[in-house]
Amino acid sequence: MSDIQLQPTDKKIIGELNVPGDKSISHRSVIFASLAEGTSKITNFLTGEDCLRTVQAFRDMGVEIEQDDGSLTIHGKGIAALQEPVVPINFGNSGTTARLMSGVLAGLSFFTTAFGDESLSKRPMDRVAVPLRKMGARISGRNKGGLLPLAFDGTSLQGYDHKLTVKSAQVKSALLLAGMLADGKTTVTEIGETRNHTEMLLPEFGVDVEVDGRTICITGNQQPTAADVKVPGDISSAAFFIVAAALLPGSDLVIKNVGLNNTRNGIVQTMQQMGADIRADVHTHIGKEPVGDVYIKGGSLKGIELGGQLIPNVIDEIPIIALAATQAEGTTIIKDAEELRFKETDRISAVADTLNTLGADVETTEDGLIIHGKGKLSGGVIHSYGDHRIGMMGAVASLVSEQAVTIQNKDCINISYPNFFEHLNQSLK
């Protein structure tokens, strides 16, 4: 583990910034290209630890993948050419890898075992294992197959009509991938809108997907074909700089070429509701994904109530929104966010503990947080909990603290933003 001590600053966030490639799209691009026939090129790929777990999973199954910094060349030979791994697949800390790959591994023709680190081994896998079993999947493991390590006795799957009980793009994507491998038709009906990168990207690889409101339908036994993907910047990574600029008076920041998918851009809407001087302009599309620039200036913020259908859109941004709320006028209430308890850590508790350690006034509820704003942050020593978003939240908190903030285990930030501190230092002027 490694620690870093960050001093308060009187500087501002100034200039232009390009954040790393979108984590969700990077994962999916690797999966679809590795299953495809032909050679695919992925540019602006996020080289964080999570996405590299997905790359290694397919290398373990015999796929040739060349990496040159942020570019991947994937030589796919089709689903039938995948080979049984000779060692268990290591998902590391990556929940996205674990859940999406479960949909793939369940429908292949061979046996696979997979494990994760201590944190991932505590996260619920039954949310994908249970519906996959309804398609005929043979999945076993700890806690009746609800926790890693897991074993996948690959078999022929049958299409199924799924009615989701959780708002989870990972579960939806796992079932769509399993449906692509299965016999017959698979439908997935969501209880609320979640990020839609899977259903937007699969057609780029020649896979037919039908979307009707919250119901997505995929016909089985489809073989993807190679496609080139340029990954837009990650709005979830941009969120930390959006809030940093909003909190420091006199800041003036432009974040370039970031993904502005309407199932992901809730951080912009939320900061607008809080009174921030922020706008987002779409200037192009990469495939079906809207891409543009975000403009943010420093100013004052006000407390809001955040809940309902917007929560899945900002589920990864809630830690940094909570920090913004500590510096806003009034009280902010975050509700309907019980999904946060099943992230890299229990993020509801971790966010509250971290911010309270720094001097904030934050209460937890069963499904969210109550944050009493305009309090001074005193600084202190915090632990990242091995959660990249808690670590980056702590780093941004140091910018508005009275004393230094020490972050223990800062290396977890490499999961999604390997050059975060470099970009932070460059932006402070």
N, C-alpha and C positions, 0 to 999 in steps of 0.2 A: 504494500500500500504506500501511497505517497501523499504528502500534505503540501498545501500552498497557503501562504499568508498574503492577503490582499489588503492594501491600505486604502483609506478613503481618498476621494479625489475632488479637486475643484475644477476639473476639466469637463468638457462637453463631448458628446458623441457627434462627430462631424464627418461628412464625406459620403462616398459611395461604397457599397459592400456587396459582394457576391457570396451567398452562403452555400454550404455543400449541397449536393444533390439530394433530392427527396428520398427519405429512407424507405417509405412504403413502396414507391415506384421502383426503387433500386432492387428491393427484394423480389418483387413480382416480375421485373424484367429478366432477372437471372433464372427464375423458375420457368417462365414461359419459353425463354430462349433455349434452356437446357433440355426441355421436353420436345422442342421443335426439330424439324428436319432442315438442315442447312446452317449456314454461318450467319450469326447475328453480331452486330456491333452495338455496344452500349456505351454512350459517352456521358460525362459528368456523373458517373456512378459514385455513390457514396462509399468510400473505402473505410468506413467505420467497422468496428468489430462485429456488430450484429449482422451486417450485410455480408461480411466475409465468411460468416458461418454458413450462410446459404450457398455461397460459392463453393466452399469446401464440401458441403453435403453432396453436391452434384459431381465434384471431382472424385469423391469416394465411390460414386456409382459409375465412374468411367468416362465422364464427359470432359473433353479437353477445353480448358478455359485459360486464355492468355490475359494477363493483366499488365497494363502500362499506365501507372498512376491511376487516373480516374477514368480510364477506358478499359473495357473488357471486350475481347473477341471470343465468342462462344461457338464452338463447332458442334452443333447438335446433330445427332444421328437418329432422332426419333425416340418415341417412348419405348418401343420394343428393344432398342439397343442398350438401354440402361442395364447395368450389371449389379449383382448382389454385392453390397459392401463387405469387405473382409474384416472390418473392425466396426464397432458401434459408432454411429454418427454423433458428433458432439455439437449440440445446439448452443452451447455456451450460455449466455444470458438472454438470448434472443427469443422472445415470445412469438414474434412474427414468424421466424423460421420454424419453431416448434409446431405452431398451429397450422400454418399453410402446408408445411411438408407432411403433416399427418394426413391431409387429404390426398396427397400424392402417394405416399408410401402404402396407404391402405389398399390402393388399387393396382399396385404393381405385381409382378408375377413371382416375387421372391420374398425372402424373410429379411427383416431389418430390425435392428435394435438402435435406440437413440437415448441420449441422456443430456442433462444440462448441468449448469453450476448450482450451487446451493440455493440461490435466489429463485432461479427458474424451476427448480425441483419442488418448490412450495406453491407454484402457481397452478390453478385448476386446468387440467387437460380434459376433464370429463365433458366440458362444454363442446368439445369437438368429437371426443371419442363416442359419446352416447349417440348423437345423430349419425355418425359414420357407421356405427353398428347396425342401425336401422337399414343401411344400404348393403349389409352383409359383411362389413369389415370385421376382421379378427384382430382385436387390439387388446393386449394385456399389459399389466404393470402394477406398480404400487397403488394401494387404495382402490383395488378393483379396476385398474386401468385409468384412474383419475389423476395420477401424478407420475411424473418422470421418475426413473427410466421407464420407457415403454418398448414393447415388442410388437412389430407389425408382421403378421403372417399373411403376406400379400395374397389377395384372392380376387375373383371377379365380383364386381359390385353391381348392384341393381339401382336404377334410378328411383328417386323418392321425392315426395312432396313435403318439404320441410317448412314448418312454421316456427321461426326462431323465438326463443323466450328471453334472449339477451340482445342488447344493442351492441353488436360486435362485428366489425368488418373482417376480423380474422376468422371468425367462425363462418361467416358468409362465404369468404374466399375459399376456405378449406372444403366446404361442401360443393362449391362450383367446380373446383379442381377435381374432386372425387367424381362429380357428375360428368365431367369431360371424359373420364376414363371408364365410366360405367356403361352398362347396357340400358337402353331406354332413355327416358327424359327425366331430368331432375329440376325441380323448382324450389326456390328459396324465397320465402316471404318474410320481410323484416317487420319488427314492431315499431321501428323508427329509423329514419334515414341515417346511414353511416357512410364513411368514405367509400367512393365508388371506383377506385382505381382499377380493380380487377375487371369489372364489367366494361370499363372504358378501354383497357389495354388488350384484353384477349382478342378482340376483333382485329387489332393490328397484326396479330400472329395468325390470322385466318380462321379464328374460332368463332362460330356463330353463337351469339348470346342475345336473348330477347329480354328487354326491360319494359315492364308495364307497371308504372308507379313503384311500389315497394316490392314487387314480385319480379324475380329474375329467373329465367328459364334457360337451360342449356341441354342440348342433345348429346348423348353419350357417344363414345368411340370416335371422337374427333382427334385428328393428328395436327397439332400446330405446325406452322411453317415459319421459317426464319424471318426476322424483321429487325430493322435498326431502330434504336430508341435513344433519344436525347433526353436525359432526366432533368427536369426543371429544379430550381433551388427549393429547398425544404422550408415551407412556411412555418413549421414547428420549430426549426432552428432559428429562423428569422425572428420569431416571437420574442426571444431573449433580448435581441438588439432593439426591437420595437419598443419594448417596455423600458429598456435602459435609456433610450433617447427621450421617451416621454417623461421620465422621472428627472432628467437633468435639464434645468432651464437653460435656454440658449442652444440646445442641441438641434441639429438639422441633418437628417440622415436619409439617404435613398438606398433601398435594398433592391438590387437589380435582378431581373430574370427569375423571379420566384413563382412557384406554382400557386395559382389562385382558383383552384377547383372550388366550386360552391359548397362542397361537403367538407372543406378544410379551411376556409377563409374566415372562420368565426372570430379569430383573434382581432381582425380588423374591425368587424362589427362591434365586438365587445369593447375595444378601446375607444371607438367612436361614442358608444353609449356612456363611457366614463368621462367623456369630454375631451379626449385627446385630439390634437391637431394631426390627423392622419387620413390619407387617402390611398387607394390602390387602383392602378390603371392597367387593364389588360391590353397588351399590344400585339400578341401573337398567340398561336396555338401550336403545341407540339403533339401531333396526333389529335386526340380530342381534348387534351388538357390545356386549359387557359393559362397563359403565362404573362407576367407583367412586372411592374415596379411598384414598390410601396414607399410612400413619402411620409416621414414622421418628424415632427418638431417637438421640442420640450415645452411643457406647460403645466397646468394644474389639472387634477383629476377629481372625480366625485364618485362616491359609492353607488353601487347598483345591485339589483337582484338578478342573478344569473341562474337559469334553470331551463327545464323543458327540452324542446327539440334542438336548442342550440348546444346543449351539453356534448353530444357525440361529436359535434364539429370542433369543439375546443378541448376535448378530453386530455390531450397531451400538453395543452397550454395552461391548464388550471394552476399548476405550481407558480408560474411566472405571473399569471393574472392575480393570484393571491398576494404576491409581493407588491404588485402595483396597488392593490387595494389597501395595503398597510399605509401607503403614502397618500391615499385619496381622502377627500373631505367626506365624513360620514361613515356609515356602516355598509359593508358589502355582504350579501348573503349568497352563497353558492349552494345549490340544492340539486337533487336528481343525479348526483354524480357518484353513486355507490360503486360504479365500475372502477373507480380509482383505487378501491381497496384490493383489486386483483392485478395491479400493475407490477413493475419490478419490485416494489415494496407496497405496503399499504400507504398510498400516497396521501390520503386524507390525514392520517396520523403523522406521517413524516413531514408534510408541509407545515402542519400546525406546530409540531415539536421544534422544527428548524426555525421558523419565524419567531416563535415565543422565546427560544434561546437567544435570538438576536435582539429581543426587547419589544417585539410586537405584541398585540393583544388579539389572539386568535382562539376561537372555540371550535371544537369539532361537533358535528352532528352525525347521525347514522349515515346520511347520504351527502354530506358536504361540510361546509365551513361557514362560520360567522366571523367576519374580520372587521374589527373596530379601527377605523382609519386615522390618519394624520398623526400617528405616533412616531416618535424618534426611535431609530434603530441604534442600539448601543454598540453592536459588534459582538464578537465572541468566537468560540470554537464550535463548529458544527461538523456533523458527519454526513457524507453524501448518501449513506445507506446503500452504496453500490448502485445508485439510481442516477443516471446521467442528467436527468432534468432537475433533480434536487441539487446536484452539484452546480449546474449552471445558474439556477435560481440564487444560490448562495453567493456566487461570483457577482451577479448583478446587484445583490443586496449590499455588497461591500462598497458600491459606488455612492450609496446614500446613508451609510452608517457613520456614526461618530468616531468609532475606533475600528481597528483592523478586524477583518473576518478571516479566520483560518478554516480551510476546508480540508477535512481528512478524506483520504482516498479520492483524490481528484481524477485519477486515471480512468474512472468509469465514464467520464465525459467523452472518451474516445469511442464509445459505443455509437454515438450519432454525430459528433462534431470534433474530429481529431485536432483541428487547428483553431479551436474556440478561443483560447487565450491569446494566440497570435492576432486573431482578428480583433479581439477586444482591445489589445494594446494599440493596434494600428488606428482604431476608431477614436480613441480618446485624444483630444487635441485642445 
